């Protein structure tokens, strides 16, 4: 049988038998909105006009459920031609804010919102079904300032009018544009150590943005102090990584 046919048959069987379950646990459906939440908070115009204090004030998260930990969120325009805007949620370090490292977290998927990492893995907030938000005692924010970005445009709250990324070069360019704006909004963090982290398909996103930073830093007016990468269960090279699955499953009796 043609190899492609084999893959299709196996894929259909896997779906029918549930051989590859969804790793993300079910989350309760959101309650209906009681009011219009308004327009997206686009911070790029504030930055272009040098209105940093206004931008930071507008970006402050004031929702009561999250008020116990100061944080900021909004959108950075990364491609004006296609009106591409990346959503971010920034939680300053609860330790030594001015010297602790800054860490960017990217979810995988592709197409998974980085808010999953914030609420279910390493952020300060824990959402218990129907009971509001609690605090995670082992949050990375205890000693790191964390930036969660829905990436690429079209993922989560990030949106675009036809500017979907078709390769990792575009992913890197858009994230880089967002990070330059982030460090403009929070200039006191420009010299802090910066790390890029993520999991699963972010095994492609993390190197993409790190490579873009490395390429641009030498001539950049705003240099990002990149110090390292963190990749968990990264799907960095699917062709070669998946190739060994059959032999592995055979050896463990599946």
C-alpha positions in Angstrom: 0.0 0.0 0.0 1.1 3.6 -0.7 2.8 5.0 2.5 0.4 8.0 2.4 -2.5 5.6 2.3 -1.1 3.8 5.4 -0.8 7.0 7.3 -4.4 8.0 6.4 -5.8 4.6 7.5 -3.8 4.7 10.8 -5.0 8.2 11.4 -8.6 7.2 10.9 -8.2 4.2 13.2 -6.5 6.3 15.8 -9.3 8.8 15.8 -12.0 6.1 16.0 -10.2 4.3 18.8 -9.2 7.4 20.7 -5.6 6.3 20.6 -4.4 9.9 20.7 -6.5 11.6 23.4 -6.7 15.4 23.8 -4.0 16.2 26.5 -5.9 19.3 27.7 -8.4 18.4 30.4 -12.0 19.6 29.8 -12.8 23.1 31.1 -16.3 24.3 32.0 -18.0 26.4 29.4 -17.8 30.2 30.0 -20.8 32.0 31.3 -22.6 34.2 28.9 -21.3 37.8 28.8 -23.6 40.1 30.6 -22.3 43.2 28.9 -20.3 44.3 25.9 -16.6 44.0 26.7 -15.7 46.9 24.3 -13.0 47.2 21.7 -9.5 45.5 22.0 -7.0 47.5 23.9 -4.4 48.4 21.2 -1.3 49.7 23.0 0.8 50.4 19.8 -0.7 53.9 19.2 0.1 54.9 22.8 3.7 53.8 22.3 4.1 55.5 19.0 3.1 58.8 20.7 5.3 58.2 23.7 2.3 58.0 26.1 3.9 55.2 28.2 2.2 56.0 31.5 -1.2 56.1 29.9 -0.5 52.8 28.2 0.5 51.1 31.4 -2.5 52.5 33.2 -4.8 51.3 30.5 -3.2 47.9 30.4 -3.6 47.2 34.2 -5.8 44.2 34.9 -8.5 45.4 37.3 -10.8 42.4 37.3 -11.5 41.5 40.9 -10.7 37.8 40.5 -7.1 38.7 39.6 -6.5 41.8 41.7 -4.3 40.1 44.3 -1.5 39.9 41.8 -0.6 43.0 39.7 -0.7 42.3 36.0 -1.1 44.0 32.6 -2.7 42.9 29.3 -3.5 44.2 25.9 -2.6 44.0 22.2 0.5 44.9 20.3 0.0 45.5 16.6 2.7 43.5 14.8 1.6 43.8 11.1 -0.3 47.0 10.2 -1.0 45.8 6.7 -3.1 42.9 7.8 -4.2 44.4 11.2 -2.4 41.6 13.0 -2.4 42.1 16.8 -0.9 39.8 19.4 -2.6 39.5 22.8 -0.3 39.4 25.9 -0.7 39.1 29.6 2.3 40.2 31.7 2.7 39.4 35.3 5.6 41.2 37.0 7.8 39.1 39.3 6.6 38.9 42.9 10.2 38.7 44.0 12.9 41.3 43.0 11.1 42.8 40.0 13.9 45.1 38.8 16.5 42.3 38.7 14.6 39.0 38.3 14.7 37.4 34.8 11.9 38.1 32.2 10.5 34.9 30.7 8.3 34.7 27.6 6.0 31.6 27.6 4.6 30.2 24.3 2.0 27.4 24.1 2.2 24.8 21.3 -0.6 23.3 19.3 -0.2 24.8 16.9 -3.1 27.1 17.8 -3.2 26.6 21.6 -3.5 29.8 23.7 -0.7 30.6 26.0 -3.3 31.3 28.7 -3.4 27.6 29.2 0.1 27.8 30.5 -0.8 30.8 32.7 -3.9 29.2 34.3 -3.0 25.5 34.2 0.8 25.2 34.4 3.1 27.9 35.7 1.2 31.2 36.1 0.1 32.6 39.5 -3.6 32.0 38.9 -5.5 28.7 39.2 -9.1 28.5 37.9 -11.2 26.0 39.8 -14.4 25.2 37.9 -17.1 27.6 38.9 -15.2 28.8 42.0 -13.3 31.8 40.6 -9.5 32.1 40.6 -7.1 30.9 43.3 -3.3 31.3 43.6 -0.6 28.7 42.6 2.0 28.4 45.3 4.7 27.2 42.8 4.1 29.9 40.2 7.1 30.9 38.1 6.2 34.5 38.9 7.5 34.1 42.4 11.0 34.8 40.9 10.4 35.7 37.3 8.4 38.3 35.3 6.3 36.3 32.9 4.9 37.3 29.5 2.2 35.1 28.0 1.5 35.8 24.3 -1.2 34.1 22.2 0.9 33.2 19.1 0.8 33.2 16.1 -1.9 35.8 15.1 -5.2 33.9 14.9 -4.5 32.0 18.1 -6.5 32.6 21.3 -7.3 36.3 21.6 -4.7 37.4 19.0 -6.3 38.2 15.6 -5.5 39.2 12.1 -7.3 40.1 8.9 -5.6 37.7 6.5 -2.0 37.8 7.9 -1.7 34.3 9.2 1.9 33.1 9.5 2.8 30.6 6.8 6.3 29.8 8.2 8.5 30.2 11.3 10.2 33.3 9.9 6.9 35.2 10.1 6.3 33.8 13.6 9.6 35.1 14.7 9.1 38.5 13.0 5.7 39.0 14.7 6.9 38.0 18.1 9.9 40.2 17.8 7.7 43.2 16.9 5.6 42.5 20.0 8.7 42.1 22.3 10.2 45.4 21.1 6.9 47.1 22.1 6.8 45.3 25.4 10.3 46.5 26.4 9.3 50.0 25.3 6.3 49.8 27.5 8.5 48.5 30.4 11.9 50.1 29.8 13.1 49.3 33.4 13.3 45.6 32.3 15.4 46.1 29.2 18.7 45.0 30.9 17.2 42.1 32.7 18.0 38.6 31.6 15.5 37.3 29.1 14.5 33.7 28.4 12.1 32.2 25.8 10.2 29.2 26.9 7.4 26.9 25.7 6.2 23.4 25.1 5.0 21.0 22.4 4.8 22.8 19.1 6.5 25.8 20.7 9.6 23.7 20.0 9.4 25.5 16.7 8.2 28.9 18.0 10.9 29.2 20.7 13.9 28.8 18.3 12.1 31.1 15.7 11.9 34.1 18.0 15.3 33.4 19.6 16.9 33.3 16.1 15.1 36.5 15.1 16.4 38.3 18.3 19.9 37.0 17.6 19.8 38.2 14.0 18.6 41.7 14.9 20.3 42.4 18.2 23.7 43.6 16.8 22.2 46.5 15.0 19.1 47.1 17.1 18.5 50.3 18.9 16.7 48.3 21.6 18.7 45.2 22.3 16.9 42.3 24.0 19.1 40.6 26.6 18.5 37.0 25.4 20.2 34.5 27.7 18.6 31.1 26.9 15.8 28.9 25.7 13.6 26.5 27.6 11.7 23.8 25.6 9.5 21.2 27.2 8.5 18.1 25.1 9.2 20.2 22.0 8.0 19.0 18.6 10.9 20.7 16.9 11.5 18.2 14.0 8.3 16.2 13.4 9.5 14.2 10.5 12.5 12.7 12.3 10.9 12.6 15.8 7.7 10.8 14.7 9.7 8.3 12.6 10.7 6.4 15.7 7.2 6.2 17.3 6.4 2.8 15.7 9.6 1.1 17.0 9.1 2.7 20.4 5.5 1.5 20.7 6.5 -2.0 19.5 9.2 -2.2 22.1 6.8 -1.4 25.0 4.2 -3.8 23.7 1.7 -1.5 22.2 
